[in-house]
């Protein structure tokens, strides 16, 4: 006959097996069957895992208690999975698809059922399959469940005559459904007059000052003991002591079973406890009130701290603590404590199922009268000198969310009444705690998202390698850790190299860097994922600042299918990382890895580009006797040293020098390729003895031969020959380029040449050379369109603006002229120049006769 029933359904996700184990454990412990808990949860875990992981369906777990056994069943919606093959098939027989391979992984849960249970089976119905197993209950052997030392007769409880034990069963609606013979004798009411009536009509419930749980609330408790009154048929009230338990009947409906004796016979039912101190006592259960006033509903830390302080004071304890369950429901985390050293409880985590038996379960109230007898029962209090302890669970809708404990230094200070009072109080505050915890979790989630968004924006804002390394560390310290170190791993390298170190205390950066450099980097951790790194702690020499290291973790930086570095985070001594901090650090490491890889690739590309581009710039410029020469060049675009604008100055033959300034259409590497062609061709053709028009005609043909890769080119080419009288003769050809400007000694500015067709467009060019003589004190200024086309809105510097700037340079050296023009261009608009810019200033100095 089924005497109790419990059932629950679990969705197909990774936490279902853990939740099912907790459900079965609670059900069996609640029925007082700890001896079958271990076997039951092993089998249920395997069967639920098969259902939700392998079958991919929800699993329904049912527990049935019978007179001599417990039957547990797991139902899923995938009935086609094979049964285990317990023996190999006979040779020649076909193997049924409904029997699993005995050597494979499938069907292992059924094999375990066969090994651990007395009976098991599989039942199929339309669209579902149920695997059930039965565990036998051992018959009670003669022995002791609870014992007290022998005592003299005068201290033993006494009674007058036979003891009547009334057994009353009350259903979920508060109606009397069972009334035994002792109840008739004790209360002088026949069963026919009571059955079906309201239990509340017979009970006289105590109403002492203050708030007390009413009868309806007490009937809903799992267990309860206490004193109250029963109204007899003659309307007289008899004081009774009762012990009640909540249970499920054969149909699954809840009811309450009450055992009642006269108050003077309470020793028959009352749980043995320590001898109560002398003084007045109340026979009624006095509730505790842990409800707080003045604490914001979303202030979880303040709420928990005041709760433990109030619980300690109300129960005259020496210490109290409150644990909250972690997100994965596998551990408790100390969130508030009083009366305990901070170092003992800070960042401590305790497994939820650390207890060895029913009375150590965090899911049930527990009273420890002397921790010295069982020091392992409360690891958090080990070595504290506290002897008595009450722990009660905090539950919301049957789900465990935490545990509240109150401890005292005197052994035997607490009994079951204290535990029940604390449980009442915990039940009343559990929902408020859960709401505050959910609010805190939401704030942390939003804060984490904001943190990651900010980190992504900052990391995406730079491609400079050292700045990226610094940002990675600054984002981690102090938000995630007390210190951070970044290691980089080059391609084809086996060792990680320390690249950046940051500590929240600047005075500790150098000692930390020295310690990390003396420690071999954890390359093995890089392959295995986030892990604790003990290397720095093992390398401590004792000369480092006190408390430098606590917990150290290394997170690999993955980018483009390889580990490019390590993000190492550490705490100070005595501090460990919380799980949510590690999860946030992993998110940061993924974003940082991409930013670091982008910066590394950009730095490598820039270095390669700069090396190639520097080869396109002219080597050291020759010194021309009797002529001052100044060159200024700036390429547009980040990371470019040469672009579409170019210049050159070289020796053609003894006493004659060639110079050129040009502008290839566009900027960047494509324009730079034409720049290299033009500069090298000019040198080669000029040294072959060709005159200026011939040199440019041959260059025009070379550009046209490039086809689609060619670009049109504006060019000012000249040949300069110093004269003995101190002047300089110039031969100029201006092929579509901004005209060269001549600054006379009187401050007048004139064009030194006329514009002719540009290169790279027409196949046949008719170019002419123009002769110019620079007298002492005169300046020839050659620029590209990056100077003349400098803009601010609708304004443009233009040739007139440039001439005005040059007019103010009378008497200045060539270097001063070039610098003034460059400053004028930069100051013309607040934005940086968007086009390449080249300036050549040639000046014939005035001869000084002494």
C-alpha atoms as one frame of an Amber mdcrd trajectory, in Angstrom:
protein
   0.000   0.000   0.000   1.315   3.441  -0.945   1.671   5.608   2.169   3.282
   8.708   0.637   3.820  10.125  -2.814   5.944  12.918  -4.353   6.490  13.902
  -7.995   8.227  16.632 -10.011   8.999  17.397 -13.663  12.390  18.650 -14.872
  13.009  20.456 -18.167  15.692  19.164 -20.583  18.655  21.347 -19.565  22.029
  20.812 -17.943  20.814  21.498 -14.396  18.007  18.956 -14.385  20.064  16.081
 -12.992  21.234  18.205 -10.055  17.697  19.431  -9.385  16.329  15.878  -9.538
  18.927  14.665  -7.037  17.919  17.433  -4.651  14.222  16.631  -5.054  14.692
  12.923  -4.300  17.017  13.656  -1.385  14.501  16.063   0.174  11.620  13.650
  -0.306  13.390  10.661   1.249  14.863  12.622   4.136  11.455  14.141   4.781
  10.026  10.628   5.039  12.768   9.657   7.479  14.531   7.247   5.102  18.191
   8.314   5.050  19.400   4.747   4.552  18.213   4.616   0.907  19.144   8.173
  -0.112  22.565   7.383  -1.582  21.421   4.548  -3.863  18.328   6.468  -4.920
  20.122   9.645  -6.013  22.772   7.646  -7.922  20.095   5.872  -9.962  17.915
   8.948 -10.424  20.904  11.010 -11.570  21.776   8.465 -14.243  18.189   8.002
 -15.458  17.401  11.735 -15.561  20.650  12.380 -17.433  19.627   9.752 -19.973
  16.252  11.444 -20.395  17.273  15.101 -20.660  20.698  14.731 -22.305  20.421
  11.657 -24.512  16.690  11.500 -25.167  16.366  15.286 -25.147  12.976  15.365
 -23.402  11.615  16.539 -20.065  11.820  13.982 -17.241   9.153  13.306 -14.626
  10.400  11.811 -11.346   7.921  10.117  -9.008   8.574   8.708  -5.515   6.199
   6.248  -3.862   6.646   5.089  -0.260   5.244   1.696   0.586   5.251  -0.364
   3.766   8.532  -2.130   3.106  10.067  -0.320   0.107  10.397   2.867  -1.903
   9.606   2.878  -5.614  11.022   5.632  -7.823  10.225   6.098 -11.492  11.658
   8.333 -14.257   9.442   8.998 -17.268  10.592  10.508 -20.577   8.946  11.110
 -23.958  11.389   9.135 -26.082  10.412   5.447 -25.818  12.648   4.150 -28.612
  15.908   3.896 -26.672  17.309   0.387 -26.373  17.296  -1.904 -23.355  20.630
  -3.254 -22.137  21.747  -6.586 -23.544  22.586  -8.626 -20.465  23.863 -11.596
 -22.480  25.209 -11.939 -25.947  22.816 -13.267 -28.651  22.936 -16.841 -29.717
  24.968 -17.358 -32.835  22.860 -16.822 -35.876  20.130 -14.910 -34.070  19.305
 -11.462 -35.282  20.038  -8.698 -32.788  16.985  -6.620 -31.978  17.358  -2.854
 -32.419  15.642  -2.429 -29.048  18.592  -3.991 -27.195  21.637  -1.820 -26.637
  25.252  -2.833 -27.081  26.499  -4.214 -23.758  29.948  -2.771 -24.492  28.629
   0.681 -25.356  27.622   3.650 -23.233  23.875   3.261 -23.770  21.685   1.417
 -21.239  24.125   1.940 -18.394  21.366   3.359 -16.168  19.373   0.139 -16.478
  22.430  -1.937 -15.627  22.845   0.141 -12.483  19.176  -0.413 -11.606  19.754
  -4.139 -11.882  22.776  -3.929  -9.578  21.424  -1.625  -6.858  17.681  -2.265
  -6.629  15.653  -5.259  -5.524  13.262  -4.935  -8.481  13.174  -2.745 -11.577
  11.367  -2.521 -14.854  10.536  -0.518 -17.965   6.955   0.351 -18.837   5.979
   1.623 -22.266   2.860   3.576 -23.129   1.785   5.807 -25.978   4.559   8.351
 -26.500   6.451   7.758 -23.250   8.629   5.331 -21.338   9.003   4.874 -17.571
  11.993   3.236 -15.918  11.254   2.331 -12.289  13.193   0.693  -9.519  12.390
  -0.402  -5.984  14.692  -0.084  -2.967  13.853  -2.224   0.091  13.540  -0.648
   3.528  15.439  -2.472   6.211  13.389  -3.662   9.110  14.097  -1.768  12.302
  16.590  -3.740  14.356  16.705  -3.525  18.116  18.859  -0.536  18.884  18.929
   3.111  19.889  17.826   6.110  17.882  18.333   8.677  20.646  19.849   8.116
  24.103  20.531  10.117  27.262  22.876   9.095  30.083  21.494   7.108  33.000
  20.011   9.399  35.640  18.579   9.054  39.175  14.890   8.344  39.300  13.966
  11.684  40.817  15.068  13.538  37.647  13.170  11.278  35.244   9.780  12.456
  33.894   6.821  10.884  35.741   3.162  10.211  34.877  -0.036   9.247  36.671
  -1.440   5.952  35.529  -1.714   4.827  31.925  -0.769   7.348  29.251  -3.340
   7.992  26.542  -1.873   8.945  23.157  -4.516  10.470  20.919  -3.960  10.098
  17.158  -5.804  12.664  15.044  -5.467  13.150  11.286  -6.518  16.501   9.794
  -6.887  16.962   6.027  -5.731  19.907   3.933  -9.045  21.714   4.585  -8.666
  21.493   8.365 -11.293  18.757   8.796 -10.831  15.806  11.159 -10.499  12.543
   9.204  -9.191  10.138  11.880  -9.914   9.884  15.659  -8.582   6.869  17.599
  -9.838   5.260  20.843  -7.314   7.110  23.042  -8.608  10.379  21.561 -12.153
   9.383  22.632 -10.930   8.598  26.158  -8.746  11.670  26.493 -11.192  14.248
  25.148 -14.447  12.397  26.004 -15.843  12.809  22.504 -16.824   9.841  20.307
 -15.408   9.583  16.826 -18.845   9.936  15.200 -19.274  13.377  16.789 -15.906
  14.649  15.638 -15.144  13.147  12.225 -15.777  15.629   9.415 -15.807  18.564
  11.818 -13.391  21.485  11.910 -10.223  20.864  13.907 -10.121  24.577  14.768
 -13.431  24.216  16.647 -11.786  21.798  19.081  -8.446  23.579  19.480  -7.856
  26.415  21.929  -4.817  28.122  20.420  -2.621  30.213  22.753  -2.553  33.964
  22.188   0.361  35.384  24.196   1.514  38.990  23.673   3.227  39.555  20.360
   2.776  37.980  16.974   2.409  34.157  16.907   1.907  31.732  14.051  -1.768
  30.767  13.954  -3.160  27.243  13.828  -3.562  27.209  10.040   0.106  28.128
   9.558   1.266  25.496  12.023  -0.773  22.801  10.236   1.155  23.554   7.047
   4.558  23.028   8.679   6.486  19.840   7.931   7.017  19.126  11.635   5.993
  20.866  14.833   5.896  20.307  18.597   4.255  22.412  21.242   1.511  22.908
  23.816  -2.041  24.149  23.329  -5.569  23.347  24.529  -8.354  20.975  23.397
 -12.019  21.659  24.175 -13.738  18.537  25.567 -17.411  17.633  25.175 -18.229
  19.304  28.535 -16.625  22.529  27.160 -13.759  22.261  29.586 -10.310  22.866
  28.158  -7.588  20.302  28.669  -3.929  21.275  28.235  -2.174  18.941  25.801
   1.261  18.564  24.307   1.289  17.704  20.612   3.700  16.486  17.963   2.604
  16.706  14.356   4.013  15.806  10.940   2.867  16.817   7.465   2.498  13.942
   4.986   0.876  12.910   1.703  -1.792  10.231   1.629  -2.149   7.476  -0.987
  -3.847   9.871  -3.406  -1.142  12.494  -3.075  -3.268  14.873  -0.979  -1.520
  16.550   1.997  -2.710  15.995   5.558  -1.399  16.488   9.099  -0.982  13.644
  11.598  -1.179  14.785  15.257  -0.074  12.806  18.320  -1.482  14.313  21.545
  -0.950  13.628  25.271  -1.775  15.511  28.425   0.611  18.370  29.025   1.921
  16.630  32.175   2.823  13.617  30.021   4.749  15.684  27.451   7.902  13.640
  28.053   6.285  10.852  26.020   6.335  12.965  22.848   8.807  15.760  23.407
  12.195  15.434  21.734  14.809  14.932  24.471  16.677  18.183  25.105  18.955
  19.699  27.686  17.509  20.476  31.081  15.866  23.880  30.934  17.256  26.534
  33.261  15.214  27.525  36.234  12.759  30.322  35.643   9.430  31.017  34.024
   8.758  29.396  30.692   5.954  29.426  28.227   4.412  26.259  26.927   3.594
  27.985  23.631   6.007  28.442  20.732   7.337  31.989  20.851   8.139  33.189
  17.326  11.158  35.256  16.328  10.744  38.367  14.227  13.621  38.986  11.823
  11.654  41.431   9.686  13.642  44.652   9.367  12.441  48.214   9.136  14.265
  51.044   7.441  16.320  48.791   5.140  15.754  49.359   1.388  14.225  46.322
  -0.283  17.061  46.145  -2.832  19.910  46.553  -0.286  20.861  42.893  -0.015
  24.093  43.408   1.935  22.457  45.667   4.505  19.462  43.343   4.836  21.601
  40.243   5.410  23.942  41.930   7.873  21.107  43.243  10.014  19.372  39.848
   9.815  22.328  37.948  11.282  22.834  40.563  13.988  19.158  40.403  14.965
  19.088  36.580  14.932  22.179  36.477  17.152  20.664  38.926  19.633  17.206
  37.326  19.765  18.663  33.864  20.425  21.321  35.137  22.849  24.077  33.808
  20.585  27.705  34.725  20.212  27.871  34.558  16.417  25.620  34.211  13.394
  26.073  33.862   9.659  23.946  33.703   6.511  24.856  31.736   3.393  23.359
  32.191  -0.063  23.457  29.553  -2.764  25.508  30.214  -5.904  24.026  30.394
  -9.383  24.873  26.763 -10.170  23.292  25.686  -6.826  26.341  23.616  -5.903
  27.870  25.830  -3.210  26.987  28.222  -0.423  28.722  31.587  -0.222  29.090
  33.491   3.047  27.279  36.790   2.479  26.928  38.108   6.038  28.371  37.237
   9.434  28.726  38.652  12.929  30.868  37.450  15.802  33.321  35.690  13.438
  36.740  36.983  12.302  36.588  38.599   8.861  39.412  36.419   7.590  37.465
  33.272   8.487  34.382  34.091   6.417  35.614  36.351   3.620  35.048  34.751
   0.199  34.466  31.320   1.804  32.414  28.798  -0.157  30.904  25.596   1.220
  29.450  22.718  -0.849  25.680  22.482  -0.450  25.772  18.729   0.045  28.837
  18.650   2.277  26.953  16.855   5.101  27.343  13.127   5.616  23.822  12.343
   6.796  20.282  13.534   7.207  21.011  15.811  10.151  23.868  17.525   8.341
  21.730  18.361   5.307  21.482  22.060   4.581  17.974  21.453   3.275  16.601
  20.687   6.764  16.776  22.479  10.127  19.499  21.120  12.388  20.535  21.527
  16.027  24.124  20.777  17.057  24.320  20.747  20.846  28.091  20.303  21.017
  30.329  20.871  18.013  33.302  19.570  19.974  31.850  16.057  19.598  31.530
  16.400  15.799  33.913  19.208  14.761  33.413  18.477  11.065  29.689  19.237
  11.224  30.304  22.983  10.788  33.535  23.653   8.832  32.942  27.393   8.961
  33.180  27.387  12.776  36.181  25.089  13.089  38.614  26.409  15.700  36.310
  29.258  16.712  35.510  27.861  20.166  31.761  27.933  19.474  29.959  24.824
  20.728  26.188  25.143  20.037  24.752  25.737  16.567  21.331  26.014  14.919
  21.055  26.034  11.134  17.840  26.474   9.177  17.306  26.559   5.413  15.906
  29.529   3.502  13.516  28.257   0.850  11.267  29.907  -1.710   8.588  27.708
  -3.291  10.495  24.647  -2.108  13.765  25.753  -3.711  16.772  26.143  -1.423
  18.265  29.649  -1.610  20.368  29.848   1.545  21.028  28.887   5.135  20.946
  30.852   8.399  23.028  29.784  11.380  23.278  31.016  14.979  26.060  29.758
  17.283  26.951  30.087  20.953  30.018  29.314  23.015  28.148  27.260  25.630
  27.316  23.650  24.700  23.675  22.581  24.791  22.325  26.121  24.599  19.814
  25.411  21.824  17.058  22.832  21.346  14.353  22.021  18.818  12.121  24.853
  19.993  14.837  27.346  19.172  15.296  25.749  15.743  11.549  25.910  15.019
  11.370  29.539  16.093  14.317  30.384  13.851  12.792  28.397  10.977   9.524
  30.366  11.300  11.497  33.593  11.092  13.607  32.342   8.157  10.487  31.337
   6.234   9.091  34.860   6.646  12.191  36.636   5.342  13.175  34.137   2.612
  11.077  35.789  -0.090  12.439  39.251   0.738  15.980  37.902   0.610  15.353
  36.217  -2.735  13.838  39.385  -4.215  16.802  41.428  -3.031  19.185  38.796
  -4.389  17.490  38.842  -7.792  17.654  42.653  -7.798  21.361  42.491  -6.955
  21.935  39.906  -9.675  20.172  42.126 -12.200  22.291  45.104 -11.145  25.432
  43.009 -11.482  24.315  41.772 -14.894  23.681  45.298 -16.119  26.928  46.474
 -14.582  28.787  43.650 -16.314  27.207  44.537 -19.655  28.098  48.211 -19.203
  31.633  47.226 -18.245  32.026  45.044 -21.342  30.537  47.715 -23.617  32.949
  50.301 -22.243  35.856  47.873 -22.561  34.928  47.085 -26.176  34.710  50.797
 -27.048  38.063  51.593 -25.465  39.843  48.603 -26.973  38.375  49.330 -30.411
  39.552  52.947 -30.191  43.233  52.203 -30.693  45.467  50.077 -32.882  48.671
  50.995 -31.054  50.073  47.873 -29.394  51.413  49.381 -26.165  48.242  51.392
 -25.640  46.133  48.247 -26.118  48.210  46.397 -23.511  47.796  49.277 -21.064
  44.027  49.438 -21.639  43.657  45.693 -21.006  45.328  46.029 -17.624  43.525
  49.250 -16.688  40.133  47.688 -17.444  40.920  44.763 -15.123  42.410  46.740
 -12.212  40.785  47.396  -9.791  37.368  46.363 -11.156  38.204  42.671 -11.420
  41.474  42.166  -9.595  44.128  43.818  -7.442  46.761  43.371 -10.136  47.047
  42.302 -13.753  49.815  41.109 -16.033  49.625  40.652 -19.797  51.829  38.124
 -21.591  52.224  37.909 -25.367  53.176  34.845 -27.391  54.774  35.439 -30.778
  54.097  33.147 -33.714  56.245  30.006 -33.670  57.308  30.873 -30.100  57.009
  28.436 -27.190  57.435  30.884 -24.315  55.166  33.769 -23.326  56.825  37.141
 -22.805  55.763  39.538 -20.043  54.519  42.676 -21.796  52.692  44.779 -19.179
  52.148  44.818 -15.409  49.730  46.936 -13.367  48.893  46.927  -9.630  46.284
  48.989  -7.820  49.104  50.116  -5.494  51.715  51.814  -7.678  54.456  51.114
  -5.124  53.979  47.374  -5.733  54.268  47.414  -9.526  58.057  47.052  -9.617
  58.241  44.217  -7.021  55.428  42.411  -8.814  57.129  42.813 -12.201  60.398
  41.477 -10.794  58.593  38.481  -9.287  56.769  37.652 -12.527  59.958  37.950
 -14.587  61.587  35.409 -12.295  58.653  33.011 -12.796  58.280  30.880 -15.901
  55.121  31.818 -17.770  52.280  29.238 -17.631  52.211  28.057 -21.232  50.558
  24.769 -20.168  47.629  26.740 -18.712  47.172  28.456 -22.065  46.170  25.184
 -23.673  43.806  24.117 -20.902  41.779  27.286 -20.415  41.258  29.449 -17.348
  43.043  27.976 -14.359  44.709  28.831 -11.082  48.429  29.593 -11.421  50.651
  28.826  -8.427  53.927  29.855 -10.070  54.263  33.364  -8.562  53.374  32.135
  -5.058  56.025  29.418  -5.283  58.619  31.937  -6.459  58.189  34.243  -3.426
  61.498  34.888  -1.695  60.263  36.744   1.380  61.661  40.089   0.253  58.439
  41.109  -1.492  55.902  43.436   0.204  53.607  41.660   2.666  50.320  40.431
   1.232  51.450  40.888  -2.377  49.829  37.699  -3.666  46.535  35.959  -2.988
  44.827  33.879  -5.653  46.271  34.066  -9.160  44.435  32.937 -12.290  45.592
  32.849 -15.907  43.173  33.313 -18.799  44.305  32.441 -22.327  43.901  35.066
 -25.018  42.476  33.234 -28.056  42.330  34.918 -31.441  42.077  33.385 -34.888
  42.381  29.819 -33.620  45.556  30.255 -31.610  46.717  31.488 -28.223  48.380
  34.871 -28.657  48.923  35.640 -24.979  47.766  35.373 -21.384  45.765  37.674
 -19.150  46.885  37.004 -15.583  44.776  38.372 -12.719  45.615  38.287  -9.031
  44.247  39.263  -5.651  45.950  40.349  -2.460  46.632  37.863   0.337  43.570
  36.181   1.831  41.219  37.103  -1.039  39.816  34.704  -3.656  37.911  35.404
  -6.844  34.138  35.098  -6.913  32.696  33.028  -9.738  30.902  35.958 -11.355
  34.168  37.917 -11.426  35.922  35.063 -13.209  33.083  34.807 -15.730  33.315
  38.551 -16.384  37.094  38.256 -16.739  36.627  35.532 -19.366  34.328  37.817
 -21.353  36.897  40.605 -21.104  39.706  38.274 -22.192  37.838  37.334 -25.374
  37.391  40.979 -26.352  40.923  41.873 -25.321  42.355  39.006 -27.367  40.816
  40.323 -30.593  41.942  43.875 -29.826  45.463  42.676 -29.030  45.641  40.611
 -32.206  44.393  43.526 -34.310  46.982  45.824 -32.721  49.714  43.261 -33.273
  48.770  42.778 -36.934  48.521  46.525 -37.443  51.920  47.109 -35.845  53.494
  44.408 -38.005  51.846  45.786 -41.152  52.869  49.322 -40.286  56.465  48.287
 -39.644  56.586  46.447 -42.978  54.934  49.338 -44.804  57.276  51.877 -43.269
  60.315  49.823 -44.199  59.138  49.597 -47.810  58.055  53.218 -47.958  61.320
  54.512 -46.555  63.001  52.879 -49.524  60.976  55.193 -51.783  62.259  58.347
 -50.100  65.486  59.836 -51.431  68.659  59.072 -49.524  70.599  61.830 -47.810
  70.300  65.004 -49.859  73.498  66.317 -51.462  74.938  69.663 -50.364  74.982
  72.195 -53.202  77.793  74.755 -52.980  76.461  78.307 -52.818  72.777  77.255
 -52.493  70.646  76.746 -49.364  68.229  73.800 -49.653  65.382  72.896 -47.259
  62.840  70.094 -47.740  59.654  69.375 -45.770  57.508  66.311 -46.435  54.339
  64.957 -44.783  52.281  62.043 -46.107  48.532  61.854 -45.461  47.091  58.754
 -43.808  47.957  57.079 -40.500  51.092  54.982 -40.696  52.268  56.325 -44.095
  55.648  57.952 -44.573  55.308  58.481 -48.287  52.289  58.849 -50.511  51.293
  60.528 -53.747  53.473  63.635 -53.235  57.211  63.180 -53.594  60.444  65.090
 -53.962  64.045  64.393 -54.966  67.381  66.204 -55.159  70.366  64.521 -56.767
  73.606  65.141 -58.593  73.496  64.827 -62.402  77.096  65.609 -63.181  79.767
  67.698 -61.604  78.427  71.175 -60.896  74.847  70.394 -61.993  72.054  69.092
 -59.768  68.566  67.878 -60.526  65.533  68.469 -58.341  61.929  67.391 -58.686
  58.667  67.764 -56.831  55.553  65.932 -57.984  52.076  64.713 -57.118  50.697
  61.332 -58.187  46.915  61.043 -58.404  45.679  59.675 -55.068  47.522  58.740
 -51.902  48.727  55.635 -50.148  50.514  52.552 -51.431  49.080  52.697 -54.973
  50.314  56.248 -55.430  53.606  55.324 -53.784  54.288  52.702 -56.487  54.131
  55.392 -59.199  56.268  57.622 -56.969  59.027  55.011 -56.989  58.797  54.666
 -60.754  58.982  58.463 -61.275  61.866  59.128 -58.869  64.077  56.304 -60.158
  63.304  57.098 -63.802  64.184  60.802 -63.345  67.605  59.977 -61.905  68.386
  57.417 -64.606  67.244  59.567 -67.561  68.854  62.777 -66.293  72.225  61.071
 -65.880  72.014  59.751 -69.459  72.556  63.315 -70.672  68.965  64.051 -71.757
  67.667  67.577 -71.319  64.665  68.331 -69.098  61.896  68.043 -71.804  63.355
  64.723 -72.967  63.529  63.363 -69.432  59.846  64.122 -68.808  58.774  62.747
 -72.221  60.491  59.421 -71.514  58.897  59.334 -68.007  55.470  59.987 -69.569
  55.918  56.965 -71.829  56.961  54.768 -68.856  53.807  55.762 -66.918  51.574
  55.015 -69.889  53.235  51.595 -70.258  51.993  50.709 -66.755  48.463  50.434
 -68.156  45.723  50.280 -65.535  48.285  50.515 -62.764  49.509  53.866 -64.059
  48.242  57.171 -62.673  48.596  60.661 -64.024  51.326  62.755 -62.507  51.966
  66.471 -62.081  55.677  67.262 -61.919  58.026  70.200 -61.574  61.470  69.191
 -62.760  64.527  71.425 -62.732  68.270  71.401 -63.173  70.376  73.779 -61.082
  73.926  75.003 -61.799  75.642  77.418 -59.364  77.628  80.235 -61.002  80.890
  81.726 -60.027  79.317  85.192 -59.473  77.203  83.759 -56.644  73.972  83.353
 -58.650  72.390  80.057 -59.753  71.038  79.089 -63.172  67.901  76.930 -63.313
  66.242  75.028 -66.169  62.561  74.354 -65.307  59.707  72.309 -66.797  56.345
  72.498 -64.970  54.135  69.629 -66.198  50.690  70.453 -64.782  52.117  71.172
 -61.317  51.497  74.211 -59.086  53.817  76.928 -60.390  57.111  77.584 -58.587
  57.228  80.989 -56.903  60.209  83.319 -56.924  60.778  85.692 -54.009  62.900
  88.695 -54.953  65.051  90.669 -52.596  62.490  93.485 -52.746  59.703  91.197
 -51.436  57.971  90.731 -54.784  56.624  87.250 -55.531  56.357  86.059 -59.147
  55.790  82.757 -60.944  59.085  81.246 -62.107  57.586  79.066 -64.871  54.474
  78.431 -66.936  52.197  75.395 -66.680  52.481  72.647 -69.326  50.570  69.330
 -69.825  50.731  66.805 -66.992  52.231  63.320 -67.412  50.474  59.967 -67.831
  47.563  61.239 -69.965  48.788  62.125 -73.488  51.072  59.918 -75.560  52.863
  62.816 -77.321  53.949  65.808 -75.289  55.555  69.015 -76.522  57.411  70.363
 -73.518  59.710  73.362 -73.379  62.338  74.333 -70.864  62.347  77.700 -69.093
  65.547  79.360 -67.883  65.667  81.212 -64.586  68.575  82.873 -62.778  68.391
  83.234 -59.011  70.328  86.202 -57.781  71.840  86.308 -54.267  69.124  86.751
 -51.640  66.348  85.338 -53.865  64.238  82.259 -53.029  62.562  79.638 -55.258
  59.615  77.929 -53.509  58.216  74.684 -54.923  55.156  73.017 -53.354  52.539
  70.365 -54.097  48.764  70.926 -54.170  48.545  69.739 -50.564  49.758  73.258
 -49.723  47.775  75.366 -52.150  44.519  73.386 -51.744  44.499  73.505 -47.938
  40.858  74.211 -47.000  38.681  75.373 -44.147  35.067  75.076 -45.174  34.687
  77.107 -48.369  38.028  78.909 -47.895  41.183  77.720 -49.656  44.742  78.912
 -49.192  45.400  78.926 -52.947  48.347  80.362 -54.891  47.502  83.907 -53.830
  47.505  82.945 -50.154  50.791  81.122 -50.582  52.298  84.140 -52.345  51.217
  86.339 -49.447  52.904  84.012 -46.970  56.065  83.911 -49.086  56.162  87.700
 -49.371  56.635  87.888 -45.635  59.730  85.689 -45.795  62.103  88.269 -47.288
  65.576  87.907 -45.817  64.884  84.513 -44.229  66.981  81.445 -44.828  65.667
  78.525 -46.870  64.938  76.574 -43.664  63.019  79.465 -42.141  60.996  79.930
 -45.356  59.981  76.243 -45.456  59.066  76.255 -41.741  56.931  79.406 -42.079
  55.039  77.972 -45.047  54.459  74.703 -43.197  53.103  76.516 -40.119  50.848
  78.669 -42.283  49.354  75.540 -43.861  48.729  73.878 -40.505  47.210  77.004
 -38.927  44.929  77.681 -41.874  42.389  75.157 -40.519  41.929  73.397 -37.173
  41.701  69.955 -38.783  44.910  68.117 -39.664  45.874  68.162 -43.368  44.056
  65.556 -45.465  46.444  65.534 -48.441  50.111  64.774 -48.908  52.338  67.817
 -48.686  55.888  68.487 -49.999  57.871  71.735 -49.874  61.282  72.538 -51.433
  62.885  75.914 -50.711  66.025  76.942 -52.673  67.836  80.172 -51.744  71.012
  81.763 -53.012  72.630  83.383 -49.998  74.046  86.907 -50.139  77.813  86.912
 -50.357  79.457  88.653 -47.440  82.715  90.432 -48.264  84.923  91.038 -45.377
